[in-house]
Amino acid sequence: MLSYRTIGKSGAPCVVFLHGFLGSKEDWNEIIEQLADDFFCISIDLPGHGGNGINDNSSLKLPTPGFNRCAELVHTTLKQLNISQYHLVGYSLGGRIALHLARLYPQALQSLCLESCHPGLQNADDRVARQANDRDWADKLANLPIKEFLSLWYQQAVFSDLTQAERKQLIHKRANNSAMALLNCYQATSLAEQQDLWDTPSLLPISSHFIAGHQDQKFMALAKRWQQQQPLSLHCIEASGHNVHLAAPEAFTEQLKTIFASNSNF
């Protein structure tokens, strides 16, 4: 089983949270605390992250590509917890894993909520460029001290909304990660290795939602383009960038509550 945390009302509708690259199950604490009175919440550490990065467990090592294996590990963990139906929330990498989980086990989902998540590259040149980019980052992760890697990572344009203090706080928070455990997950879940999942919303029997930060121009544009092609509801949160649930936790939680309440199973 993957490392996990549960909190909330037993027997209430279940919500499963998947964090982004470098994150952990604790990233969702502020969101979960606001939902705990009405939902049973499960936050899960992805392979190589959080509690899964501490122990040298070969069964958690991902092949390349590793998306389906990662989704299977999440599914197995939920099965061990006797969870068969749930709302699924995934941020960034967690959103990309959520898309694979939805395709493999559509009958388990009550709703799909993707935060700042890429559905896959559709252009061969973009894929080649991404492979080169990810090889460069993998080399940095393998050879630099973790704090130096994190400092470079959070200087990327997608994190431009972060203040210097917020950036330092994230570096401190992520510095206990195992670089080698992260490396396996990073290489196995490279966007260059991911298949085209743009058609996923039309294949699901439940509603699909995309939550994006108003300041995240890249993913707002991507979400709008995706919405034009698929049955996908776009929700824009003000005063936030790529990591919406970190920048605007109350607005993010209220949006989740609205999505869950619109589901007939709630």
C-alpha positions in Angstrom: 0.0 0.0 0.0 1.0 3.6 -0.5 1.4 5.9 2.5 -1.9 7.7 3.2 -3.8 9.8 5.7 -7.5 9.6 6.4 -9.7 12.2 8.2 -13.3 13.1 8.2 -16.7 11.6 8.7 -16.9 7.8 8.4 -19.6 6.8 6.0 -19.7 10.2 4.3 -18.9 10.6 0.6 -15.2 9.9 0.0 -12.8 12.4 -1.5 -9.3 11.2 -2.7 -6.5 13.7 -3.1 -3.3 13.2 -5.2 -0.5 15.8 -4.8 2.0 17.1 -7.4 5.6 16.4 -8.0 7.8 17.1 -4.9 4.6 17.2 -2.7 3.1 14.9 -0.1 -0.2 13.9 1.4 0.2 16.8 3.9 -0.1 19.3 1.1 -3.9 18.9 1.3 -4.2 19.3 5.1 -5.7 22.8 4.9 -8.3 21.7 2.3 -9.2 18.5 4.1 -9.7 20.3 7.4 -12.5 22.4 5.7 -14.1 19.3 4.3 -13.8 16.9 7.2 -17.2 17.6 8.7 -19.1 16.4 5.6 -16.7 14.1 3.8 -14.3 11.2 4.4 -11.0 12.4 3.0 -8.0 10.3 1.9 -4.7 12.0 0.9 -2.2 9.6 -0.7 1.6 9.9 -1.2 2.6 9.1 -4.7 5.6 6.7 -5.2 8.9 8.2 -4.2 7.2 10.9 -2.2 6.4 11.5 1.5 6.2 8.3 3.4 6.9 6.3 0.2 10.3 8.0 -0.2 11.5 7.0 3.3 11.4 3.2 2.9 13.4 1.3 0.2 10.4 -0.6 -1.2 11.1 -2.1 -4.6 7.4 -2.8 -5.1 6.8 0.9 -5.3 9.5 1.5 -8.0 7.8 2.6 -11.2 8.6 1.3 -14.8 8.9 3.9 -17.6 6.2 4.9 -18.4 4.8 4.4 -15.0 1.4 6.1 -15.1 -0.7 2.9 -15.1 1.4 1.3 -12.4 1.0 4.4 -10.2 -2.8 4.4 -10.8 -2.9 0.7 -9.9 -1.0 1.4 -6.6 -3.5 4.1 -5.7 -6.4 1.7 -6.6 -4.9 -1.1 -4.5 -4.5 1.3 -1.5 -8.1 2.4 -1.8 -9.3 -1.2 -2.1 -7.5 -2.1 1.1 -9.3 0.7 2.8 -12.6 -0.7 1.4 -13.2 2.4 -0.7 -15.1 1.6 -3.9 -16.6 5.1 -4.8 -15.0 8.5 -4.5 -14.5 12.0 -5.8 -11.0 12.3 -7.2 -8.9 15.4 -6.9 -5.5 15.7 -8.5 -3.0 18.5 -8.7 -0.4 18.8 -11.5 1.3 15.4 -11.6 -1.4 14.1 -9.3 -3.9 15.3 -11.9 -2.1 13.4 -14.7 -2.2 10.2 -12.5 -5.9 10.9 -11.8 -6.6 10.9 -15.5 -5.0 7.4 -15.8 -6.9 6.3 -12.7 -10.2 7.5 -14.3 -9.5 5.6 -17.5 -8.6 2.4 -15.7 -11.4 2.5 -13.1 -14.1 4.8 -14.4 -16.8 3.0 -12.4 -15.2 4.1 -9.1 -15.4 7.8 -9.7 -18.2 10.1 -8.6 -16.5 13.2 -10.0 -13.0 14.1 -11.5 -11.4 17.4 -10.4 -8.1 18.3 -12.1 -6.0 21.2 -10.8 -3.4 22.7 -13.2 -3.1 19.3 -15.0 -1.8 18.6 -18.5 -3.7 16.0 -20.5 -0.8 15.2 -22.8 1.4 16.4 -25.6 -0.1 16.1 -29.1 2.8 17.3 -31.2 5.8 15.1 -31.9 8.2 18.1 -31.8 6.8 19.1 -28.4 7.3 15.6 -27.1 11.0 15.6 -28.3 11.6 19.0 -26.7 10.0 17.8 -23.4 12.2 14.7 -23.4 15.3 16.9 -23.6 14.0 19.2 -20.9 13.1 16.4 -18.6 16.5 14.7 -19.1 18.1 18.0 -18.1 16.0 18.2 -14.9 16.6 14.5 -14.1 20.4 15.1 -14.4 20.1 18.0 -11.9 18.0 15.9 -9.5 20.6 13.1 -9.6 23.7 15.2 -9.2 22.8 18.4 -7.3 22.2 18.7 -3.5 18.4 18.6 -3.0 18.2 22.2 -1.8 20.1 23.5 -4.9 17.8 21.4 -7.2 14.7 22.8 -5.4 16.0 26.4 -5.7 16.3 26.0 -9.5 13.0 24.1 -9.8 10.9 26.8 -8.2 12.4 29.5 -10.4 10.5 28.1 -13.4 8.0 30.4 -15.1 5.1 28.3 -14.0 5.9 29.3 -10.3 6.4 33.0 -11.1 3.4 33.9 -8.9 5.4 32.8 -5.8 6.9 35.4 -3.5 10.5 35.0 -2.4 9.3 34.1 1.0 6.9 31.5 -0.4 9.6 30.0 -2.5 12.0 29.7 0.5 9.2 28.1 2.5 8.6 25.5 -0.2 12.3 24.7 -0.6 12.5 24.2 3.2 9.4 22.0 3.2 10.6 19.8 0.3 14.3 19.4 1.4 13.7 16.2 3.3 12.8 14.3 0.1 15.0 11.5 -1.2 16.4 12.6 -4.5 16.8 9.1 -5.8 13.2 8.1 -4.9 12.0 11.3 -6.6 14.2 10.6 -9.6 12.4 7.3 -10.4 9.0 8.9 -10.2 10.0 11.9 -12.2 11.5 9.8 -15.1 8.6 7.3 -15.1 5.9 10.1 -15.2 7.6 12.5 -17.6 5.0 14.3 -19.7 7.0 13.1 -22.7 6.1 9.5 -21.7 2.4 10.3 -21.2 -0.1 9.3 -23.8 -2.6 11.8 -25.2 -5.5 11.9 -22.7 -7.4 14.8 -24.1 -10.5 12.7 -24.9 -10.8 11.4 -21.3 -13.8 13.5 -20.2 -16.0 12.2 -23.0 -15.2 8.6 -22.0 -16.3 9.0 -18.4 -19.8 8.5 -17.0 -19.2 11.3 -14.4 -18.6 15.1 -14.6 -15.0 16.3 -15.2 -13.7 19.6 -13.8 -10.6 21.7 -14.3 -9.5 24.2 -11.6 -7.0 26.8 -12.7 -5.4 29.9 -11.1 -6.2 33.2 -12.8 -2.5 34.1 -12.8 -1.5 30.8 -14.5 -1.7 31.9 -18.1 -0.3 28.7 -19.5 -2.8 26.4 -17.9 -5.7 28.7 -18.2 -5.1 28.8 -22.0 -4.7 25.0 -22.0 -7.9 24.5 -20.0 -9.9 26.8 -22.3 -8.7 24.9 -25.3 -9.6 21.5 -23.7 -13.0 22.8 -22.7 -13.8 23.7 -26.3 -13.1 20.1 -27.3 -14.5 18.0 -24.4 -17.3 18.0 -21.7 -15.1 19.7 -19.2 -16.1 22.4 -16.7 -13.5 25.1 -16.1 -13.3 27.0 -12.8 -11.0 30.0 -12.5 -9.8 31.0 -9.0 -8.7 34.5 -8.5 -5.5 35.5 -6.7 -3.8 32.3 -7.5 -1.3 30.8 -9.9 -0.3 27.2 -10.7 -0.8 25.8 -7.2 -4.3 27.0 -6.5 -5.0 25.0 -3.3 -1.9 26.5 -1.7 -2.5 30.1 -2.8 -6.3 30.2 -2.2 -7.3 27.3 0.0 -10.7 28.7 1.0 -11.8 29.5 -2.5 -10.5 26.2 -3.7 -12.4 24.3 -1.1 -15.6 26.2 -1.8 -15.3 25.2 -5.4 -14.8 21.6 -4.5 -17.9 21.7 -2.3 -20.0 23.1 -5.2 -18.7 20.4 -7.5 -19.4 17.6 -5.0 -22.9 19.0 -4.2 -23.8 19.0 -7.9 -23.2 15.3 -8.0 -26.4 13.3 -7.6 -24.7 10.8 -5.3 -24.0 13.4 -2.7 
